[in-house]
């Protein structure tokens, strides 16, 4: 197995499980990389402190900078909440250590699981290839889980097993345990092909959306007349891209409400976007305005 990452300083997300410890072992062999080990304890399992101790010990043995945070989310926490809190922590460590990017241990099986998960949740076009992101580096995506297991065994790695991975009340675990084993190699490759096609199509679509927004905006404000004339589905795509350019987190409900507001509000009126932004209709322009509350 090989991972190719440009030289520099990176935050490596290490849970203490086999995937992230394989990633760390591969990365530490590259002398051009400066690694910061970051561990987030969700507080979902009573024995989760054991994971932190293992990761901390490995970081210390390899003279690597180490950070961790205890989330205390509790056993009833949702997958979405746990993921959000984890990435908030990882991004804070990235900023604190002035690292180039965050590196995670997602692999090919995770890629397939996520595509199925997003389809079941009613994903938009981005959901099929959501793991291909410019914000997070995932160098293990080409490798299936079985290759990570083989690497860990051949290099005598020690890791902890997360018992919650067997709990099928979490949809991802149900997909992993009940759906993934039923895919034969041909079906698996077919789904990988769809994901890769979606990745390329999304890239081309995103490039076109950025061009459209640039051509129909001035000083960061969109032409409202142009926006009103867009088909509803296209308007949603434009709104999503516009918010993403401003680093604003959104979901489908927010996009739907903002598109309707942008097309129907009277001049001078505004609509809340999140805790720090509003959408304001300024004559024939649409503006995203930062506010203090």
C-alpha angles and dihedrals in degrees: 000000000000134000122197117202128158115254115271146081119312140177110232116203106221120181098174093251126119097263098055094041091053088050092050092048091052094046097047089061090066109085092197092067127084107202131205112193113215124187125186117197106205091193090225095123125051092226096046091114087073089066092054092049091051094049092045091051093050091047090050093048089054096042092243127154109254134201132171140173133198113225100184090201095154132225093285094060117124125239090245094053093047091050093048093050092046094054092044087057094045092049091049090054090047090055094042094051095037090234124170097234148332118266120204133185099236110147138189095282089053089051091055094043092051093050091052091044093052092047090054090050092052099257126197121230092286095058097075093060100024093130091065096084134154089215098060128042113220107178095170096062092104092058127080120224093256091064091052090051091049091050093049092050095046091050094044094238120176119218142160125244116230106224092200088068087077095054108104093194082088109077094220091056090049090053091047096047103032108026108028096057089055094059112099119212093263093052091045092052091046091055091047088053092052091049092050092047089050090050092056094043091049091051092052092045092049091050090052092047091053090051092049092050092047092050093049102043140072127196089354094305122119125228104252094202090056092046094050090053094056120103109255096250091050091047089056091053091049092048091049092050092045092052092045090055087058092048091244116154114227145167134206094271093052092049092049093050094046094049091052091046093049091053100041111030118107118244112279093028125114142196129210114252100179137322093297106030140056132191109231129190106220106184106288093351136083116217134188104215127193113226138185116228 
